[in-house]
Amino acid sequence: MSEISKEYDFKKVEDKWVGAWDESIYYFDWNSSAPQYIIDTPPPYPTGNFHIGNALNWCYIDFVARYKRMRGYNVMFPQGWDCHGLPTEVKVEEIHGITKNMVPREEFRRLCEEMTAGNIAKMRVTMRRLGFSNDWSNEYVTMDPDYYSKTQRSFVRMYDDGLIYREDHPVNWCPRCSTAIAFAEVEYDSRTTTLNHLRFPSPLGDLEIATTRPELLAACVAVAVHPNDELRRKYIGSQVAVPVFDYPVPVIADEAVDPAFGTGAVMICTFGDKQDVRWWVEHHLPLRQAIDREGRMTEAAGNFAGMKISECKDAIIDEMRSGGIIFKEEPLDQNVGLCWRCKTAIEILSERQWFVKIDPAEIVETSAEIRWVPDHMETRLLNWTGTMDWDWCISRQRIFATPIPVWYCRGCGEPLVAKEEWLPLDPNLTGPPVPCPKCGSDDLEPETDVLDTWMDSSISVLNVTGWLGPHEPRYPAQLRPQGHDIIRTWAFYTILRAKALVGTRPWDSILVNGMVLGEDGRKMSKSLNNFIAPEEVVAKYGADAFRQWAAVGGSPGSDVMFRWKDVISGGRFLQKIWSMYRFSAPHAVRFDDAAPNQVDRWLLFELSKMIDAVTGSMERFAFDEAFRAIRSFAWEVLADNYIELVKSRLYGPDGPEKRAAQDTIFKALEALTALLAPFTPFIAEEIRRNFSGESVHTASWPEPLGLEAQPEGVLIKEVASAVRRYKSDRGMALNSPLAGIEVYCDLDLETADLTGSTGSPVSVKRGRPEIETRAIEVRPKMKAIGPVFKDKSGEIIGELEGMDPEEVAQMVEAGRIEVDLGGDLVEVSPAAVEIVTETLSAGRAVDMISLDGATVLIGTGP
């Protein structure tokens, strides 16, 4: 065996294995009869930076994947890339100094694909450097025709099944991104706005209403009051005039109006919020669209047409103030819906869009079939499902996304949805092979909208389980790992689509991870200057130290704070493991005929108990518990106790006792490297290869040894630890010999390892020792005597020191000490003296250590 360096060089070891590992050992075998474990890995957005939140989630996934392989499962840990989306379009426009409309669609898409491919390549490097055991044979890229053809085929199938439709309907619209967005893509922010009180003229007298959106007066189609509002009931059924624009609208009754809010009367606009949409539908109101797709006022706004929304709001308020229409303004806190991408306030516009039907009851029923980890995370899905008012809007007004495979007849307007066998295609580049199915015309125009990117990623699980592929499908998958921030999108949509397309739940379990917080406790962000890149951590301390932070930083579902001290602690543990291996390597030898003694059996029992605990924790995805158990065993049980106990055997002459210790060390190292492999794959591989020649990543997970508890070994370990503490407390070298050690207990202890580890003769005796304690010295305390007796203190101290220690001890016990000063008796407090005693056993001076189940006597005199 070559010489093992004293210091662990993580960079050398990790770089070595990144380049040397055969990744084919991680490939899923479609023909295997082993139980499958397919992971629906999140396909990250290819920004080029694999951020620390990704790294945390992928650590969790890798822990599971490596563990399940070692347990005999046929594991698929695929890697996908969710490529399409607005951020890429914006970046391409920025890099090339263009807008998407300045170049042909196919050229703009090519530029997006080119940049995305480069970003994917960068992220692959980081993922390999972090030691992730991805199955690269099952990599998928959503922008590639092989994948988006499945997205298109899913669209066609759901359309044919009546689950996708196209109609004019209010949708959430981002004026800045110029696209429709789904409700799940709307974020909310608390802001303070102004509630404007204004008057609507009426023959019955002005009706006062309150609104935060005066710019929508041009879109007002009715005013609503509560049917039981005594003050305003008279207006129901009449008409009022919309101020500034002077056109009549009806006053209607609706129980959803809150008479206590504002003035008690509400203007209904198309559309200010979701409640406006509900009223518009329920009361069959007309549509007046005052805002266009670019966030500017339409012709319906009259003199304000062409203005930006904010400009129009200010102009209308100024006009109403000058006309006396506004009579009160007051601040109001409200939640404003924002586009999740650009944080622009959304509008609700009536647009012709494509939608997927949502069946909330089916989502809830399917969710109940899935194991949620932690289980409380399911509540987020259920709460979201309970708020669904509209179907899922899936069309987007962008370019870099999966094309909607549809054409429209210019003659009759009939849509022509592509057949599955025509796919993949872009209708803007390819015409249909058949005429209009309704009128027979060949004059068809392409759909220019594209699909929501969630339409791509929501079939990730179907893709990895073999849907529409060359192999027999294997759904459901066994695990979906993801962040809690996308439960209402990715989890929700995936459940919906799996049920719609294949009629089953998408996965058996869903493992939810939290967000990464900076050391300041806030969400990690470049703008907050608390951002750490995984590459920075790896460069300083290595991937295995980083992965330990992920393991022990928190339990799944909880937010995890990144702290450098946790990574540094991980690095120290790697050095501890390495030092232990360096010592053990020359001694670790397997012997089939080894006969373990009490200490060996104690270690093997502790090992077995730890294997059982770690296995249970891994099954529950409790990675923090699992790794802490491994670390505690390696550091405290194996390194600090067992190895110290058996050193004399390991360095002693060859024989059954030495071979038993060598075999035990071998078994411990073998099991320990296997248990470490999911968490710290680099050092586990380096150690296992060096001492056994095999890869730990093709090894099996260790099984508990089925041993009974070993009280004798436990007690031997406790005695040895107590003797070490005894020496340390007295400033003695740990290898200093003692006069003798006697252990009194009710167990038959073997003494060889105690004798070797303490460097002292050891005897074991049954029962309890006969102990005698006697006083041997009186030590007066000047601090207690001086302030009381002042000039007599010296004389009193001298007398105390000359008194019989046994007599003084008896006085202390009685509660008073009398000192004779030339015939005068002076009373001294018992607290003013210290009685030094010695312990005797069979007339010999000893120190006594009391342990649970034993008494240890250490000889201190002849």
C-alpha positions in Angstrom: 0.0 0.0 0.0 1.4 3.4 -1.0 2.0 6.0 1.7 -1.1 7.8 2.8 -0.8 11.6 3.2 -1.3 13.1 6.6 -3.5 15.9 5.3 -6.6 15.1 3.2 -6.3 16.9 -0.2 -9.9 17.2 -1.3 -9.0 19.0 -4.5 -6.7 16.2 -5.7 -9.2 13.4 -4.7 -12.3 15.1 -6.1 -10.6 16.1 -9.4 -9.3 12.6 -9.8 -12.7 10.9 -9.4 -14.6 13.5 -11.5 -12.4 12.5 -14.4 -12.2 8.8 -13.6 -15.8 7.7 -12.8 -17.6 5.5 -15.3 -21.0 7.2 -15.4 -22.6 4.2 -17.1 -22.9 2.6 -13.7 -25.7 5.2 -13.0 -27.7 4.3 -16.2 -31.2 3.0 -15.9 -31.7 -0.5 -17.3 -35.0 -0.7 -19.2 -34.7 -4.5 -19.3 -33.9 -5.1 -15.6 -36.2 -7.1 -13.4 -34.9 -5.2 -10.3 -37.5 -3.0 -8.6 -37.5 0.4 -10.3 -37.0 3.7 -8.7 -37.6 6.5 -11.2 -37.0 10.1 -10.1 -38.9 12.9 -11.8 -35.9 15.3 -11.6 -36.7 19.0 -11.8 -35.5 20.3 -15.2 -33.8 23.6 -14.3 -34.0 26.7 -16.4 -30.6 26.9 -18.2 -29.3 30.2 -17.1 -25.7 29.0 -17.1 -25.5 29.2 -13.3 -26.4 26.2 -11.2 -27.4 28.3 -8.2 -27.2 27.1 -4.6 -31.0 26.4 -4.4 -30.6 24.0 -7.3 -27.5 22.5 -5.6 -29.4 21.9 -2.3 -32.3 20.1 -4.2 -29.9 18.0 -6.3 -28.0 17.0 -3.2 -31.2 15.6 -1.7 -31.9 13.8 -5.0 -28.4 12.4 -5.2 -28.6 11.2 -1.6 -31.8 9.2 -2.5 -30.5 8.0 -5.9 -27.2 6.6 -4.5 -28.9 5.1 -1.5 -31.6 3.3 -3.6 -29.0 1.9 -6.0 -27.1 0.5 -3.1 -30.3 -1.1 -1.9 -30.7 -2.9 -5.2 -33.1 -0.7 -7.0 -32.9 0.0 -10.8 -32.6 3.8 -10.4 -33.2 6.5 -13.0 -31.9 9.9 -12.0 -32.4 11.7 -15.3 -31.4 15.2 -16.1 -33.7 17.5 -18.1 -33.5 21.1 -19.1 -36.6 23.4 -19.2 -35.4 25.6 -21.9 -38.3 27.7 -23.2 -39.3 31.1 -21.7 -39.2 34.8 -21.6 -35.9 35.3 -19.7 -34.0 33.7 -22.6 -35.7 35.9 -25.1 -34.9 39.0 -23.1 -31.2 37.9 -22.8 -30.9 37.2 -26.5 -32.4 40.6 -27.3 -29.9 42.2 -24.9 -26.9 40.4 -26.2 -27.6 41.0 -29.9 -29.1 44.4 -29.5 -32.4 43.4 -31.2 -36.0 42.8 -30.4 -37.8 39.6 -31.3 -39.7 41.3 -34.1 -36.6 42.6 -35.8 -35.5 39.2 -37.2 -37.4 36.2 -38.6 -39.0 33.9 -36.0 -36.8 31.0 -37.0 -33.7 33.1 -36.7 -34.7 34.5 -33.3 -35.4 30.9 -32.1 -32.0 29.8 -33.4 -30.3 32.5 -31.3 -32.2 31.4 -28.2 -31.3 27.7 -28.8 -27.7 28.6 -29.3 -27.4 30.5 -26.1 -29.4 27.9 -24.2 -27.1 25.1 -25.4 -24.0 27.0 -24.1 -25.7 27.5 -20.7 -26.5 23.8 -20.4 -22.9 22.9 -21.1 -21.7 25.2 -18.3 -24.2 23.8 -15.8 -23.3 20.2 -16.6 -19.7 20.9 -15.5 -20.9 22.2 -12.1 -23.2 19.3 -11.6 -20.4 16.8 -12.2 -18.1 18.7 -10.0 -20.6 18.4 -7.2 -20.6 14.7 -7.5 -24.1 14.1 -8.7 -24.8 10.6 -10.1 -27.1 11.7 -12.9 -28.2 9.2 -15.5 -27.0 11.2 -18.6 -28.4 8.4 -20.9 -31.8 9.8 -20.0 -31.1 13.5 -20.5 -33.8 15.5 -22.2 -33.9 19.1 -23.5 -37.4 20.6 -23.9 -36.4 22.8 -26.9 -35.4 19.7 -28.9 -37.9 18.3 -31.3 -37.8 14.9 -29.7 -39.2 16.4 -26.5 -41.5 19.1 -27.7 -43.1 16.7 -30.1 -44.4 15.0 -27.0 -45.7 18.3 -25.7 -47.5 18.9 -29.0 -48.9 15.4 -29.0 -50.2 15.9 -25.5 -51.9 19.1 -26.7 -53.5 17.2 -29.5 -54.7 14.3 -27.3 -56.2 16.6 -24.7 -57.8 18.6 -27.5 -59.3 15.5 -29.0 -60.6 14.5 -25.5 -62.3 17.8 -25.0 -59.8 18.9 -22.3 -58.3 21.8 -24.3 -60.4 24.5 -25.9 -60.0 28.1 -27.3 -62.3 31.0 -26.5 -62.5 34.6 -25.7 -62.1 34.9 -22.0 -60.7 37.3 -19.4 -57.0 36.4 -18.8 -54.2 37.7 -16.7 -52.1 39.9 -18.9 -48.6 41.3 -18.4 -48.3 44.6 -20.4 -44.5 44.5 -20.2 -44.1 40.9 -21.3 -47.0 41.3 -23.8 -48.4 37.9 -23.0 -51.1 36.1 -21.1 -50.0 34.4 -17.9 -51.7 31.8 -15.7 -53.0 32.5 -12.2 -50.2 30.4 -10.8 -47.7 32.9 -12.4 -49.2 35.8 -10.5 -47.5 37.0 -7.4 -48.9 39.4 -4.9 -47.3 42.4 -3.2 -48.8 44.6 -0.4 -48.9 48.3 -1.5 -50.6 51.4 -0.3 -52.8 53.0 -2.9 -55.6 55.7 -2.8 -59.3 55.0 -2.5 -61.0 57.8 -4.5 -64.6 58.7 -3.6 -66.5 60.1 -6.6 -70.1 60.9 -7.7 -72.0 59.2 -10.5 -74.9 61.5 -11.6 -78.4 60.1 -11.4 -82.0 61.5 -11.6 -82.4 60.0 -8.1 -79.5 62.0 -6.8 -75.7 61.4 -7.2 -74.6 57.9 -6.3 -71.3 57.9 -4.5 -68.9 55.1 -5.3 -65.2 54.5 -4.2 -62.5 53.1 -6.5 -58.8 52.6 -6.6 -58.8 52.4 -10.4 -60.3 55.6 -11.8 -58.4 54.9 -15.1 -61.0 52.1 -15.6 -63.9 54.5 -15.7 -64.0 54.1 -19.5 -64.5 50.3 -18.9 -67.3 50.7 -16.4 -70.3 48.6 -17.4 -72.4 48.7 -14.2 -72.6 49.8 -10.6 -73.5 47.3 -7.9 -75.0 47.7 -4.4 -76.1 45.2 -1.8 -79.8 44.3 -2.1 -80.4 45.0 1.6 -78.6 48.4 1.6 -81.5 50.6 2.8 -79.6 53.8 1.8 -78.9 52.8 -1.8 -81.7 50.3 -2.6 -83.6 53.0 -4.5 -81.0 53.0 -7.2 -81.4 49.3 -8.1 -82.9 49.0 -11.6 -82.1 52.6 -12.5 -79.2 54.0 -14.5 -76.4 56.4 -13.5 -74.0 58.3 -15.7 -70.2 57.5 -15.7 -68.4 60.7 -14.8 -65.9 62.1 -17.3 -67.2 59.8 -20.1 -70.9 60.5 -19.6 -72.6 57.3 -20.7 -75.3 55.4 -18.8 -74.8 52.1 -16.9 -77.3 50.1 -14.9 -77.3 49.8 -11.1 -77.6 46.1 -10.1 -78.0 44.3 -6.8 -75.5 41.7 -5.7 -74.9 40.1 -2.3 -71.2 40.1 -2.9 -71.1 43.9 -2.3 -69.8 44.9 1.1 -71.9 47.9 2.3 -69.3 48.8 4.9 -66.4 49.2 2.3 -65.9 52.6 0.8 -69.2 54.2 0.0 -71.1 50.9 -0.2 -71.5 51.1 -4.0 -69.0 49.5 -6.4 -68.3 50.2 -10.1 -68.0 47.0 -12.2 -65.3 47.4 -14.9 -64.1 45.0 -17.5 -61.9 44.2 -15.8 -60.3 45.5 -12.6 -60.1 42.2 -10.7 -61.5 38.6 -10.5 -64.7 39.8 -8.8 -65.4 42.1 -11.8 -65.1 39.0 -14.0 -67.6 37.0 -11.8 -70.1 39.9 -11.9 -69.6 40.3 -15.7 -70.4 36.6 -16.2 -73.3 36.3 -13.7 -75.1 39.5 -14.8 -74.4 39.1 -18.5 -72.8 42.5 -18.8 -71.3 44.0 -21.9 -67.5 44.2 -22.5 -65.7 47.6 -22.7 -62.0 47.1 -23.0 -60.2 50.3 -22.1 -56.6 48.9 -21.9 -54.7 47.2 -24.7 -52.0 44.5 -24.8 -49.2 47.1 -24.5 -50.7 48.6 -21.4 -52.0 51.7 -23.1 -55.6 53.2 -23.2 -57.8 52.2 -26.1 -60.2 54.3 -28.1 -62.8 53.6 -25.5 -60.9 56.0 -23.2 -61.7 58.9 -25.6 -59.3 61.8 -25.0 -57.1 59.6 -22.9 -56.5 57.0 -25.7 -52.9 56.1 -26.3 -51.8 57.1 -22.8 -50.0 54.7 -20.5 -52.1 53.4 -17.6 -50.3 55.5 -15.0 -50.5 58.6 -17.2 -54.3 58.1 -17.8 -54.9 57.6 -14.0 -53.2 60.9 -13.1 -55.0 62.8 -15.9 -58.4 61.5 -15.0 -57.9 62.2 -11.3 -56.8 65.8 -12.2 -59.9 66.3 -14.3 -62.3 64.9 -11.7 -60.6 67.1 -9.0 -61.1 70.2 -11.0 -64.7 69.2 -11.8 -65.6 68.5 -8.2 -66.3 64.9 -9.0 -63.8 63.5 -6.5 -64.9 64.5 -3.0 -62.6 62.3 -0.8 -59.3 60.5 -1.1 -57.9 58.2 1.5 -55.0 55.7 1.7 -55.8 52.0 1.3 -53.6 48.9 1.8 -54.2 46.3 -0.9 -52.5 43.3 -2.5 -51.5 43.9 -6.1 -51.1 41.1 -8.6 -47.7 41.1 -10.3 -46.2 39.2 -13.2 -43.8 36.6 -11.6 -41.1 37.4 -14.2 -40.9 41.1 -14.4 -43.0 42.2 -11.3 -45.2 44.5 -13.5 -48.8 44.9 -12.2 -51.0 42.6 -14.3 -54.2 43.6 -16.0 -57.2 41.4 -16.8 -58.0 41.6 -20.5 -60.5 39.7 -22.6 -58.5 37.7 -25.2 -59.0 34.7 -27.4 -56.7 32.1 -25.8 -56.2 28.4 -25.4 -57.2 26.8 -22.1 -56.9 23.5 -20.3 -59.9 22.4 -18.3 -59.3 22.0 -14.6 -61.1 19.4 -12.4 -60.3 20.5 -8.8 -61.9 17.4 -7.3 -59.7 15.1 -9.4 -56.6 17.0 -8.4 -57.5 16.6 -4.7 -58.3 12.9 -5.1 -55.1 12.2 -6.9 -53.0 14.1 -4.4 -54.4 11.9 -1.7 -52.7 8.9 -3.4 -49.3 10.5 -3.2 -47.0 10.5 -0.1 -46.1 14.1 0.7 -42.8 14.7 2.5 -43.2 16.6 4.7 -46.9 15.8 4.8 -48.0 19.4 5.6 -46.8 20.6 2.2 -49.9 19.0 0.6 -51.9 21.7 2.2 -50.4 24.2 -0.2 -51.7 22.2 -3.1 -55.1 21.8 -1.6 -55.4 25.5 -0.7 -54.4 26.5 -4.2 -56.8 24.0 -5.8 -59.6 25.4 -3.7 -59.1 28.9 -5.1 -59.2 28.0 -8.8 -61.8 30.2 -10.6 -60.7 29.9 -14.2 -59.2 27.1 -16.3 -55.5 27.1 -17.1 -54.6 29.6 -19.8 -51.8 27.8 -21.8 -51.2 30.1 -24.8 -48.5 32.7 -24.7 -47.6 35.6 -27.1 -43.9 34.8 -27.4 -41.5 33.0 -29.8 -39.1 30.8 -27.9 -41.5 28.0 -26.8 -43.3 25.0 -28.1 -45.4 26.0 -31.1 -49.1 25.4 -30.9 -49.7 23.0 -33.8 -52.8 24.7 -35.2 -53.9 26.7 -38.3 -57.0 28.7 -38.9 -59.1 28.9 -42.1 -59.1 32.5 -43.4 -62.4 31.8 -45.0 -64.6 30.4 -42.2 -62.3 30.7 -39.2 -62.3 27.0 -38.4 -59.2 25.8 -36.5 -57.3 22.9 -37.9 -55.4 21.0 -35.2 -52.5 18.9 -36.4 -52.7 15.1 -36.3 -50.1 13.4 -34.1 -48.4 11.8 -37.0 -47.6 15.3 -38.5 -45.6 16.3 -35.4 -43.3 17.9 -34.5 -43.9 21.0 -36.5 -44.0 24.8 -36.3 -47.2 25.9 -38.2 -45.4 29.2 -39.0 -42.9 27.1 -41.1 -45.0 24.2 -42.2 -48.5 24.3 -43.8 -51.1 21.6 -43.1 -51.2 18.6 -45.6 -55.0 18.9 -45.7 -57.5 21.7 -46.4 -59.9 23.2 -44.0 -62.1 20.4 -42.6 -65.2 22.6 -42.6 -65.2 24.5 -45.9 -62.4 22.8 -47.9 -60.3 26.0 -48.3 -56.6 25.8 -48.7 -56.1 29.3 -47.4 -55.1 28.7 -43.8 -53.0 30.9 -41.5 -50.7 29.6 -38.7 -51.2 30.0 -35.0 -48.5 32.5 -33.9 -49.0 31.9 -30.1 -46.9 29.3 -28.3 -47.5 27.1 -25.3 -46.9 28.0 -21.7 -43.5 26.5 -20.7 -45.4 24.5 -17.9 -46.9 22.5 -20.8 -43.4 21.2 -21.4 -42.3 20.5 -17.9 -45.7 19.2 -16.7 -45.0 16.0 -18.8 -41.5 15.5 -17.5 -42.6 12.6 -15.5 -44.3 11.0 -18.5 -41.2 11.5 -20.6 -38.9 9.8 -18.1 -41.2 6.9 -17.5 -41.3 6.1 -21.2 -44.5 7.7 -22.5 -44.5 7.7 -26.3 -41.0 6.1 -26.2 -39.5 2.9 -27.5 -39.9 1.1 -24.1 -42.9 -0.2 -22.2 -44.1 2.8 -20.0 -43.2 2.5 -16.3 -45.5 5.1 -14.7 -46.0 6.2 -12.1 -42.5 7.4 -11.1 -41.4 6.8 -7.6 -40.3 10.3 -6.6 -40.8 13.9 -7.5 -38.3 16.2 -5.7 -39.0 19.9 -5.9 -39.1 23.2 -4.1 -42.2 24.4 -2.2 -42.3 27.5 -4.3 -43.6 25.6 -7.4 -46.2 23.4 -5.7 -49.0 25.4 -7.3 -47.4 25.2 -10.7 -45.2 22.2 -11.5 -46.8 19.8 -9.0 -50.4 21.0 -9.7 -50.0 20.9 -13.5 -48.1 17.5 -13.5 -50.9 15.9 -11.5 -53.5 17.3 -13.9 -51.7 16.2 -17.0 -50.8 12.7 -15.8 -54.4 12.0 -14.9 -55.6 13.4 -18.2 -53.1 11.6 -20.5 -52.4 8.3 -18.8 -55.0 8.1 -16.1 -52.7 7.6 -13.1 -51.0 9.6 -10.4 -47.6 10.9 -11.6 -45.5 9.7 -8.7 -45.7 7.6 -5.5 -44.0 10.3 -3.4 -43.1 14.0 -3.6 -40.2 15.3 -1.6 -40.3 19.1 -1.0 -37.3 21.1 -0.2 -37.1 24.6 1.2 -35.3 27.7 0.0 -31.7 28.6 0.8 -31.2 31.6 3.1 -28.1 33.7 3.4 -26.2 34.0 6.7 -28.3 37.0 7.4 -31.4 34.9 7.5 -32.9 36.4 4.3 -33.6 34.5 1.1 -30.3 34.3 -0.8 -30.1 36.9 -3.6 -27.5 38.8 -5.5 -29.4 42.0 -4.8 -29.1 41.5 -1.1 -25.4 40.8 -1.4 -25.8 37.5 0.5 -25.4 35.2 -2.5 -23.0 32.3 -2.6 -22.2 30.3 -5.7 -21.7 26.5 -5.2 -18.5 26.8 -7.2 -17.0 29.2 -4.6 -17.7 26.7 -1.8 -16.3 23.8 -3.8 -13.1 25.7 -4.6 -12.5 26.5 -0.9 -13.6 23.3 0.8 -14.6 20.7 -1.8 -17.9 19.1 -2.9 -18.0 16.6 0.0 -18.0 19.5 2.5 -20.7 21.3 0.6 -22.8 18.2 0.5 -22.5 17.8 4.2 -23.9 21.3 4.6 -26.9 20.2 2.5 -27.4 17.1 4.6 -27.2 18.6 8.1 -28.5 22.1 7.3 -32.1 21.3 7.8 -34.9 18.7 7.2 -36.7 18.5 3.9 -39.4 21.2 3.6 -37.7 23.7 5.8 -35.6 26.6 4.6 -31.9 26.0 5.0 -29.5 28.7 6.1 -26.1 28.7 4.3 -23.4 29.1 6.9 -19.7 28.9 6.2 -19.1 27.4 9.6 -21.2 24.3 8.6 -19.0 23.8 5.5 -15.8 24.3 7.5 -17.2 21.7 10.0 -17.7 19.4 7.1 -14.1 19.8 6.0 -12.9 19.0 9.6 -15.0 15.8 9.5 -13.4 14.8 6.2 -10.0 15.3 7.8 -11.1 13.2 10.8 -12.2 10.4 8.6 -9.0 10.6 6.6 -6.9 10.5 9.7 -8.8 7.5 11.0 -8.4 5.7 7.7 -4.7 6.6 7.6 -4.2 4.9 11.0 -6.5 1.9 10.2 -5.4 1.2 6.6 -2.4 -1.0 7.6 -4.4 -2.9 10.0 -7.7 -3.4 8.2 -7.8 -7.0 7.0 -10.7 -9.4 6.6 -10.5 -12.7 8.4 -13.4 -15.2 8.0 -12.4 -17.0 11.2 -12.1 -14.0 13.4 -13.3 -14.5 17.0 -14.3 -11.0 18.3 -13.8 -10.2 22.0 -16.1 -8.1 24.1 -14.8 -4.8 22.8 -15.0 -6.0 19.2 -18.6 -7.2 19.7 -19.5 -3.9 21.3 -18.2 -2.0 18.3 -20.0 -4.3 15.9 -23.2 -3.9 17.9 -22.9 -0.1 17.8 -22.2 -0.4 14.0 -25.3 -2.5 13.5 -27.4 -0.2 15.5 -26.1 2.8 13.5 -26.8 1.0 10.2 -30.4 0.3 11.3 -30.9 4.0 12.4 -29.4 5.4 9.2 -31.4 3.1 7.0 -34.6 4.2 8.7 -33.7 7.8 8.4 -32.9 7.4 4.7 -36.3 5.7 4.1 -37.9 8.8 5.7 -35.7 11.2 3.7 -34.4 12.5 7.1 -30.9 13.2 5.7 -29.9 15.3 8.6 -30.6 12.5 11.1 -28.9 10.0 8.9 -25.7 11.9 8.5 -25.5 13.0 12.1 -25.7 9.3 13.1 -22.9 8.4 10.8 -20.7 11.3 12.0 -21.4 10.5 15.6 -20.4 6.8 15.2 -17.3 7.6 13.1 -16.0 10.3 15.4 -17.1 9.3 18.9 -17.5 5.5 18.8 -15.0 4.3 16.2 -12.2 6.9 16.3 -12.3 8.2 19.9 -13.1 5.0 21.7 -12.7 1.7 19.8 -9.5 2.5 18.0 -8.0 3.8 21.3 -9.0 0.6 23.0 -7.5 -1.8 20.5 -4.3 -0.1 19.6 -2.3 -2.5 21.8 -3.8 -5.5 20.0 -3.2 -4.0 16.5 0.4 -3.3 17.4 0.9 -6.5 19.2 2.0 -10.0 18.0 0.0 -11.8 15.4 -2.7 -14.0 16.9 -6.4 -14.5 17.2 -6.8 -11.3 19.4 -5.0 -9.1 16.8 -6.9 -10.7 13.9 -10.2 -10.1 15.6 -9.4 -6.4 15.9 -8.1 -6.2 12.3 -11.3 -7.8 11.0 -13.5 -5.5 13.1 -11.7 -2.5 11.8 -12.1 -3.8 8.2 -15.9 -4.3 8.7 -16.3 -0.9 10.3 -14.5 0.8 7.4 -16.3 -1.2 4.8 -19.7 -0.3 6.3 -18.7 3.3 7.0 -17.6 4.1 3.5 -20.9 2.6 2.2 -23.0 4.7 4.5 -21.0 7.8 3.6 -21.2 7.2 -0.1 -24.5 8.9 -0.7 -23.4 12.0 1.2 -19.6 12.3 0.5 -19.1 10.2 -2.6 -15.5 11.4 -3.2 -13.8 10.5 0.1 -15.9 7.3 0.4 -14.7 6.2 -3.1 -11.0 7.1 -2.4 -10.9 5.1 0.9 -12.9 2.1 -0.4 -10.8 1.8 -3.5 -7.6 2.0 -1.6 -8.3 -0.6 1.0 -10.5 -3.0 -0.9 -10.0 -2.3 -4.6 -13.7 -2.0 -5.4 -15.9 1.1 -6.1 -18.1 1.9 -3.2 -20.7 3.1 -5.7 -21.3 -0.4 -7.0 -21.4 -1.9 -3.5 -24.5 -2.9 -1.6 -25.9 -1.0 1.3 -24.8 -2.6 4.6 -27.3 -4.6 6.5 -27.6 -4.7 10.4 -25.6 -7.5 11.9 -28.3 -8.8 14.1 -26.2 -8.7 17.3 -27.5 -8.4 20.8 -26.5 -5.5 23.1 -23.0 -5.9 24.5 -23.0 -4.5 28.1 -19.5 -5.9 28.8 -18.1 -3.9 25.9 -20.0 -0.8 26.9 -18.6 -1.0 30.4 -15.0 -1.5 29.2 -15.4 1.5 27.0 -16.8 3.6 29.9 -13.9 2.5 32.2 -11.3 3.4 29.6 -12.9 6.8 29.0 -13.0 7.5 32.7 -9.4 6.6 33.1 -8.5 8.9 30.2 -10.4 11.8 31.9 -8.7 11.0 35.2 -5.3 11.3 33.7 -6.2 14.4 31.7 -7.6 16.2 34.8 -4.3 15.6 36.6 -2.1 16.7 33.7 -0.8 13.2 33.1 0.2 11.9 29.7 -2.5 9.5 28.5 0.1 6.7 28.2 1.4 7.2 31.8 1.1 3.9 33.7 -0.9 3.8 36.9 -0.1 1.8 40.0 -3.1 -0.4 39.3 -6.8 -0.3 38.3 -9.5 -2.4 40.0 -13.0 -2.6 38.4 -15.8 -3.7 40.7 -19.0 -4.8 38.8 -21.4 -7.6 38.3 -20.1 -8.5 34.8 -17.2 -10.7 33.7 -15.0 -8.3 31.8 -12.1 -9.1 29.6 -9.1 -7.0 30.7 -6.7 -7.1 27.8 -7.9 -4.0 26.0 -8.3 -2.1 29.3 -4.7 -3.0 30.2 -3.4 -2.0 26.8 -5.3 1.3 26.5 -4.5 2.5 30.1 -1.0 1.2 30.2 -1.7 -0.2 33.6 -2.5 -3.5 35.3 -6.2 -4.1 35.5 -8.2 -6.5 37.7 -11.9 -7.1 37.7 -13.7 -8.1 40.9 -17.3 -8.9 41.7 -19.6 -6.8 43.9 -18.7 -3.5 45.6 -15.4 -2.5 47.1 -14.9 -2.0 50.8 -13.9 1.6 51.1 -12.6 3.6 54.0 -12.2 7.3 53.9 -10.0 9.2 56.4 -9.0 12.8 57.0 -5.3 13.4 56.5 -4.9 17.2 56.5 -6.6 20.4 57.6 -6.4 23.4 55.3 -7.6 26.6 56.9 -9.1 29.2 54.5 -7.5 32.6 55.2 -10.2 34.4 53.2 -12.8 33.1 55.6 -10.8 33.5 58.9 -9.0 36.8 58.3 -12.0 39.2 58.1 -13.5 37.7 61.3 -10.5 37.2 63.6 -8.2 39.8 62.2 -4.9 39.9 64.3 -5.7 36.5 65.8 -5.9 34.9 62.4 -2.3 33.7 62.3 -2.6 32.0 65.7 -5.9 30.4 64.8 -4.5 29.1 61.5 -1.5 27.6 63.2 -3.6 25.9 65.8 -5.9 24.4 63.1 -3.0 23.1 61.1 -1.7 21.3 64.2 -4.9 19.7 65.2 -5.8 16.1 64.5 -7.5 16.0 61.1 -9.9 13.3 62.2 -11.0 15.4 65.2 -11.5 18.5 63.0 -13.5 16.4 60.5 -15.8 15.3 63.3 -16.2 18.9 64.4 -17.1 19.9 60.8 -19.7 17.2 60.7 -21.1 18.4 64.0 -21.4 21.9 62.7 -18.8 23.8 64.9 -15.0 23.9 65.3 -13.5 25.0 68.6 -9.8 26.2 68.7 -7.9 26.5 72.0 -5.9 29.7 72.2 -4.0 29.5 75.4 -7.1 28.4 77.4 -9.5 30.5 75.4 -11.9 28.5 73.2 -12.6 30.2 69.9 -15.4 29.0 67.7 -14.6 28.8 64.0 -17.1 28.2 61.2 -16.8 24.8 59.4 -16.7 26.8 56.2 -13.4 28.2 57.2 -11.5 24.9 56.7 -11.0 22.3 53.9 -10.6 18.7 55.1 -8.3 16.7 52.8 -9.2 13.0 52.8 -7.8 9.9 51.3 -9.7 6.8 50.2 -8.4 3.5 51.3 -9.2 0.0 50.0 -7.7 -2.9 52.0 -5.5 -0.4 53.6 -4.1 1.0 50.3 -4.6 4.6 49.2 -6.8 4.8 46.0 -8.8 7.3 44.0 -12.4 6.2 43.3 -14.5 6.7 40.2 -18.2 5.9 40.3 -19.7 4.7 37.0 -23.2 3.4 36.1 -22.8 -0.2 37.0 -19.2 -0.2 38.2 -16.8 1.3 40.7 -13.2 1.9 39.5 -10.4 2.2 42.0 -7.0 3.6 40.9 -4.0 3.0 43.2 -2.3 6.1 44.4 0.0 4.8 47.1 1.8 1.8 48.5 
